[in-house]
Amino acid sequence: MGIDYAERIPNNVELASDRTLQRALERWQPAFLSWWKEMGPTDFNAADVYLRTAISVDAKGWAHYDYVRMPDYRWGIFLAEPEPDRRVGFGDGFGSPVWQQVPGEHRSTLRRLIVTQGDTEPASVEQQRLLGHTAPSLYDLRNLFQVNVEEGRHLWAMVYLLHAYFGRDGREEAEELLVRHSGDADKPRILGTFNEPIRDWLSFFMFTFFTDRDGKFQLKSFAESSFDPLARTCRFMLTEEAHHMFVGDTGISRVTKRTLEVMDELGTDEPEAVRRAGAIDLPTIQRYLNFWFSSSLDLFGSEASSNAAAYFAQGIKGRPDEKKFDDHLAREATFALDVPADAGRVRQDHVPLRNAMNEVVRNAYVEDCARGLARWNKLIEASGHGFRFTLPSTRFRRTIGNWANVPTDPSGRPIARDEYDAKLPSWLPSDDDRAFVASLMHRVVEPGTMAAWIAPPDKGIKDRPVDYEYVRLA
């Protein structure tokens, strides 16, 4: 049967009038739904979930709330409204008109970047597919599913670009996005972080805070692209990505708040005592933080990169919020990078700014992460405890770039390999840590009730109370 494009796939790309694109999506949609049922949230396809659905890009239409079963979710295709007479904002083509079609010389580069971004979207759904069985509340269960369906919509956004602008190659790449799977031994996802298992809700909150925040900065970089359909697609995706980071930020805040309550009740901050009382001690939260932050750092690429320089020069991928910079050409400027030297020392190299664009974006990411930690640390400070969360150095536990496989402590100080190997288990979640956190993961489904290891949210969703029945389980 044909698809009712105005109803089934809400869009602002005139899908109903594009027969070629319709046929391509008609072939791809059944495969997507099969993937969703096989690799999406397990055992919840019959549940009615109070979800936000984008049905248009205007203020009223992009956030429509109602109960829906996830396989029936209206995965739409939306581009932000075009900017009249938009011009290239950076690189060698600065000031020239943006591209409405893919320039032939940039075709393979743009396709590869879109595929890599698109691959992360279904990957995170696959990583999180079992979490519904251990949700700490219906509020959290609904937020998980909201993240999942929006990652599915972001996949649709990238698949639209592949189908609409890259012909047969694009269609084949769109099919491959459903063939690779997170953690698959033979066909894993492209980026390593998206093959990490997410078996507990503390990992989920860390992922949505740190790894989805990487997604924010990647999308902001693409939102500057001279390829206007990609830029407009990513600008709209950012409105949804903000919710994913909100889930992570408030989730970690609530875990921390509950831990502080237990510490005050017990009159001690001793980790084992906190654990015996059914809360997650602060040092364990820090170790999870160390793992997910350091894992996410590699997603930005090497500190010095000829590819990053080429993307900037060609106008393909810019800096987030490019308008705030004075120099949009970056031809003459340099950037100072810390690099490892002999005998555990660190020296500074100066590289062309264009080559350092990955590090420019990574530094902005780190600053954004630090603001989240400051909020969590205010909770601890207000409780009168001396513990503070800290971000590891960007040198710590790197697998690509200048600091790849260079042993450092979390502060970034180079250390001997044997010391690193001996101390690394104390800096990252141990098997015992993961087993303990897993032991707390029991599903709570009574409206308004929270698991004992997490505090309730400050407010509900869309003016609903916290004890609203956000998921009607079948």
C-alpha positions in Angstrom: 0.0 0.0 0.0 1.1 3.6 -0.6 1.9 5.9 2.2 -0.2 8.9 3.1 2.7 11.3 3.2 0.9 14.2 4.9 -0.3 11.9 7.7 2.1 9.0 8.0 5.4 10.9 7.4 4.8 14.6 8.3 7.3 16.6 6.4 8.2 20.0 4.9 10.2 18.7 1.9 7.2 18.3 -0.4 7.4 14.6 -0.2 4.0 14.1 -1.7 5.1 15.7 -5.0 8.4 13.8 -5.4 7.6 10.4 -6.9 11.2 9.3 -7.0 11.8 10.0 -3.4 8.4 8.4 -2.5 9.4 5.1 -4.2 12.8 5.1 -2.4 11.3 5.7 1.0 8.5 3.2 0.3 11.1 0.5 -0.2 13.1 1.6 2.8 10.3 2.1 5.4 9.4 -1.6 5.8 13.1 -2.5 6.4 13.2 0.3 9.0 10.1 -1.0 10.8 11.5 -4.5 10.8 14.7 -3.1 12.3 12.7 -1.3 14.9 10.8 -4.4 16.0 13.9 -6.5 16.0 16.5 -4.1 17.5 14.4 -1.3 19.1 13.0 -1.3 22.7 12.2 -4.9 23.5 8.7 -6.0 24.5 7.1 -2.5 24.5 5.7 -2.1 21.0 2.1 -2.6 22.3 2.5 0.1 25.1 0.9 3.5 24.8 3.5 6.1 25.5 3.0 9.8 26.1 5.4 11.1 23.4 6.3 14.3 21.7 5.9 14.2 17.9 7.2 16.8 15.5 4.5 17.5 12.9 5.9 20.8 11.6 8.8 23.1 12.2 6.8 26.0 13.6 6.6 26.6 17.4 3.2 25.0 17.7 3.8 22.0 15.5 7.2 20.7 16.4 6.1 19.5 19.8 2.7 17.7 19.7 2.1 15.5 22.7 -0.2 12.4 22.8 -0.2 8.7 23.5 1.2 6.6 20.7 2.5 3.1 20.2 6.1 3.4 19.2 5.8 1.4 15.9 3.1 3.8 15.0 5.2 6.9 15.7 5.2 9.4 12.9 8.8 9.7 12.0 8.8 12.9 10.0 11.3 14.6 7.8 11.9 18.3 8.7 14.3 20.9 7.7 14.5 24.2 9.5 13.1 27.1 7.5 15.5 28.4 4.9 17.4 31.6 5.5 16.8 34.1 2.6 20.0 34.6 0.5 22.1 32.5 2.9 25.8 32.7 2.1 28.8 30.4 2.9 29.9 31.4 6.3 33.5 30.1 6.4 36.4 28.7 4.4 37.6 29.4 0.9 34.1 30.1 -0.5 33.2 32.6 2.3 30.4 34.9 1.1 29.3 32.9 -1.9 25.8 31.4 -2.2 25.3 28.2 -0.3 24.7 24.9 -2.2 21.2 23.5 -2.8 22.7 20.5 -4.5 25.8 18.4 -3.8 28.8 19.7 -5.7 30.4 16.8 -7.6 33.8 17.3 -6.1 32.4 17.0 -2.5 30.0 14.2 -3.2 32.0 11.3 -1.6 33.0 13.5 1.4 29.5 14.6 2.2 28.1 11.2 1.8 30.6 9.7 4.2 30.0 12.4 6.8 26.2 11.9 6.5 26.5 8.2 6.8 28.7 8.4 9.9 26.2 10.8 11.5 23.3 8.6 10.5 25.0 5.5 11.8 25.0 6.9 15.4 21.2 7.3 15.5 20.1 3.7 15.3 23.2 2.6 17.2 22.1 4.4 20.4 18.6 2.8 20.1 20.3 -0.6 19.9 22.5 0.1 22.8 19.5 1.1 25.0 17.1 -1.6 23.8 16.9 -3.6 27.1 16.7 -0.6 29.5 12.9 -0.5 29.6 12.9 -3.6 31.7 14.7 -1.9 34.5 13.3 1.7 34.3 13.3 3.4 37.8 9.9 5.0 37.1 7.3 5.5 34.4 8.6 9.1 34.0 12.0 7.7 33.1 10.6 4.9 31.0 8.8 7.5 28.9 12.0 9.6 28.6 13.9 6.6 27.4 11.3 6.0 24.7 11.2 9.6 23.7 15.0 9.5 23.2 14.6 6.3 21.2 11.9 7.5 18.8 13.8 10.8 18.2 16.9 8.9 17.4 14.8 7.0 14.9 13.6 10.3 13.5 17.2 11.5 13.2 17.9 8.4 11.2 15.1 9.3 8.9 16.6 12.8 8.5 19.9 11.4 7.3 18.3 8.8 5.2 16.2 11.5 3.5 19.4 13.3 2.6 21.0 10.1 1.2 17.9 9.3 -0.8 17.2 12.8 -2.1 20.8 13.9 -3.0 23.0 10.9 -3.6 21.1 8.6 -6.0 21.9 4.9 -6.0 24.9 5.2 -3.8 22.7 7.0 -1.2 20.0 4.3 -1.3 22.6 1.6 -0.8 24.1 3.5 2.2 20.6 3.9 3.7 20.1 0.2 3.5 23.5 -0.5 5.2 22.5 1.8 8.1 20.0 -1.0 9.1 22.5 -3.8 8.5 25.2 -2.7 10.9 24.4 -3.2 14.6 25.9 -2.0 17.9 28.5 -4.4 19.2 28.1 -6.8 16.3 31.3 -8.8 15.9 31.0 -8.8 12.1 29.2 -5.6 11.3 29.6 -3.2 14.2 28.7 0.5 14.2 31.2 2.9 12.7 32.3 4.7 15.8 33.6 2.8 18.8 31.6 4.6 21.5 28.4 3.4 19.8 29.4 -0.2 20.3 29.7 0.1 24.0 26.9 -1.8 25.9 24.5 0.3 28.0 23.2 -2.2 30.6 22.2 0.1 33.4 20.5 3.5 33.9 23.5 5.2 35.3 25.3 4.5 32.0 22.2 5.7 30.1 22.3 9.0 31.9 26.0 9.3 31.3 25.5 8.5 27.6 22.8 11.0 27.1 24.8 13.7 28.9 28.2 13.1 27.4 27.8 11.2 24.2 24.6 13.0 23.0 26.4 16.2 23.9 29.1 15.2 21.3 26.1 14.8 19.0 25.1 18.4 19.8 28.4 19.7 18.7 28.6 17.6 15.6 25.2 18.8 14.6 26.1 22.4 15.4 29.2 22.0 13.1 27.0 20.6 10.3 24.4 23.3 10.9 27.1 25.7 9.5 27.6 23.6 6.3 27.5 25.2 2.9 25.3 22.3 1.8 22.1 24.0 2.8 19.8 20.9 3.1 22.3 19.4 5.6 22.6 22.6 7.5 18.8 23.0 7.8 18.3 19.3 8.7 20.8 19.6 11.6 19.4 22.9 12.9 16.0 21.2 13.4 17.6 18.1 14.9 19.2 20.2 17.5 15.8 21.1 19.0 15.3 17.4 19.8 18.9 16.7 20.8 18.4 19.2 23.6 15.9 16.9 25.3 18.3 14.0 25.2 20.9 16.0 27.1 18.3 17.2 29.5 17.5 13.5 30.3 21.2 12.9 31.1 21.7 16.1 33.0 18.7 15.8 35.3 19.1 12.0 35.6 22.6 12.4 37.0 21.4 15.2 39.2 18.6 13.0 40.6 21.0 10.1 41.3 23.4 12.5 43.1 20.5 14.1 45.0 19.3 10.7 46.3 22.9 9.7 47.2 23.2 12.9 49.2 19.9 12.2 51.0 21.1 8.7 52.0 24.5 10.1 53.1 22.7 12.6 55.4 20.4 9.9 56.7 23.3 7.7 57.6 25.6 10.5 58.8 28.5 9.1 56.6 29.9 9.3 53.1 31.6 5.9 53.4 30.9 4.3 50.0 30.1 0.8 51.3 27.6 2.2 53.8 25.9 4.2 51.1 25.8 1.0 48.9 24.3 -1.1 51.7 21.5 1.6 51.9 20.7 1.1 48.2 22.2 4.2 46.7 25.1 4.8 44.3 28.1 6.2 46.1 29.7 9.4 44.6 33.1 7.7 43.8 31.2 5.2 41.7 29.4 7.9 39.8 32.8 9.6 39.2 34.2 6.4 37.7 31.2 6.1 35.4 31.7 9.8 34.5 35.4 9.1 33.7 34.5 6.2 31.4 31.8 7.9 29.3 33.5 11.3 29.1 36.8 9.9 28.0 35.0 7.5 25.5 33.2 10.4 24.0 36.3 12.6 23.5 37.6 10.4 20.6 34.4 11.1 18.6 35.8 14.5 17.7 38.8 13.0 15.9 42.5 13.8 16.1 43.7 17.1 17.5 45.5 17.9 14.2 43.6 16.7 11.2 44.1 17.3 7.5 40.5 16.1 7.0 39.2 18.7 9.4 41.2 21.4 7.6 39.8 20.3 4.2 36.2 20.2 5.5 36.6 23.8 6.8 38.4 25.1 3.7 35.7 23.5 1.4 32.8 24.8 3.5 31.5 21.4 4.3 31.8 21.4 8.2 32.4 24.5 10.3 32.8 25.5 13.9 29.7 25.6 16.1 28.2 29.1 16.1 30.6 30.3 13.4 29.2 33.8 13.5 30.7 34.5 16.9 34.2 34.3 15.4 35.9 37.2 13.8 38.1 35.3 11.3 36.0 33.1 9.1 38.9 32.2 6.8 41.4 30.9 9.3 44.1 30.9 6.8 46.9 32.5 8.8 46.0 31.7 12.4 47.7 28.9 14.4 46.5 26.9 17.4 48.7 25.6 20.3 48.4 21.9 21.0 49.9 20.0 23.9 51.7 16.9 22.7 53.6 14.2 24.6 57.4 14.5 24.6 60.2 12.3 25.8 60.6 11.2 29.5 57.0 11.9 30.4 57.2 15.6 29.5 54.7 17.7 27.5 55.6 20.2 24.8 53.5 22.6 22.8 53.2 22.5 19.1 51.6 25.3 17.0 49.6 24.0 14.0 47.5 25.8 11.4 44.1 26.7 12.9 42.3 24.9 10.1 44.1 21.6 11.1 43.0 22.1 14.7 39.3 22.5 14.1 38.5 19.1 15.8 40.3 20.4 18.9 38.4 23.8 18.7 35.1 21.9 18.8 36.3 19.5 21.5 37.3 22.4 23.7 33.9 23.9 23.4 32.4 20.5 24.2 34.5 20.2 27.4 33.5 23.7 28.5 29.8 22.7 28.0 30.3 19.5 30.0 32.0 21.4 32.8 28.8 23.5 33.2 26.9 20.3 34.0 29.4 19.2 36.6 29.1 22.6 38.2 25.4 22.1 38.7 25.9 18.7 40.2 28.7 20.0 42.5 26.4 22.7 43.8 24.1 20.0 45.1 27.0 18.4 46.9 28.3 21.7 48.2 24.8 22.6 49.5 24.7 19.3 51.5 28.0 20.2 53.2 30.1 17.4 51.7 33.6 17.9 50.4 33.5 15.6 47.4 33.4 17.2 44.0 33.0 15.7 40.5 35.8 16.4 38.1 36.2 16.0 34.4 39.2 13.9 33.4 41.8 15.5 31.2 41.3 15.3 27.4 44.6 13.4 27.4 43.2 10.5 29.5 42.4 7.2 28.0 42.5 8.4 24.4 42.7 5.9 21.5 43.2 8.4 18.6 45.2 11.6 18.2 48.3 12.9 19.8 47.5 11.2 23.1 46.5 7.8 21.7 47.7 5.1 24.0 49.8 7.5 26.0 49.4 6.5 29.7 48.3 9.5 31.8 46.4 9.8 35.1 42.9 11.5 35.0 44.5 14.9 35.5 46.5 14.4 32.3 49.9 13.8 33.9 52.0 11.3 31.9 52.9 8.3 34.0 54.6 5.0 33.5 52.8 2.3 31.7 52.9 -0.1 34.7 51.5 2.6 37.0 48.7 3.3 34.5 47.8 -0.4 34.2 47.8 -0.8 37.9 45.6 2.3 38.7 43.2 2.3 35.7 40.8 -0.1 37.4 40.4 2.4 40.2 39.6 5.2 37.7 37.0 3.4 35.7 33.9 1.3 36.8 35.1 -2.1 38.0 33.2 -5.4 37.4 32.1 -5.0 41.1 30.9 -1.5 40.4 28.9 -2.6 37.4 27.5 -5.6 39.3 26.4 -3.4 42.2 24.7 -0.9 39.9 23.1 -3.7 38.0 21.8 -5.1 41.3 19.8 -1.9 41.8 18.1 -2.0 38.4 14.6 -3.2 39.1 11.6 -1.9 37.1 9.2 0.4 38.9 5.9 0.9 37.1 3.5 2.4 39.7 2.9 6.0 38.6 4.8 8.5 40.7 6.9 5.9 42.4 10.7 6.0 42.1 13.4 3.4 42.5 15.2 3.8 45.8 18.5 4.9 44.1 17.1 8.0 42.3 15.2 11.1 43.5 12.0 12.1 41.7 12.2 14.9 39.1 11.3 18.4 40.0 8.4 18.4 37.7 6.6 16.3 35.1 6.4 16.5 31.4 4.3 19.1 29.5 2.7 20.4 32.7 1.7 16.8 33.7 2.3 15.8 37.3 5.2 13.5 38.2 2.7 10.7 39.0 1.1 10.9 35.6 0.7 7.5 33.8 3.3 8.4 31.1 3.4 4.8 29.8 0.3 2.5 29.7 1.8 -0.9 29.7 0.0 -3.6 27.8 
